[in-house]
Amino acid sequence: MLQKLSQPAAAQAAYQRAIGLSEDAAIREFLLMRALAVQGNQASE
């Protein structure tokens, strides 16, 4: 949602926090992929 609101830095921080709090490896992997996508979108702007 933060990414869609043009707040990629906040989105990245939220993903990193969620990754750190998650105990489920599959969820961490999903969140990591989403965080990398946000990071990639930041680089292209």
Secondary structure, DSSP 8 states (H G I E B T S, - for coil): -TTTTT-HHHHHHHHHHHHHH---HHHHHHHHHHHHHHHHHHHH-
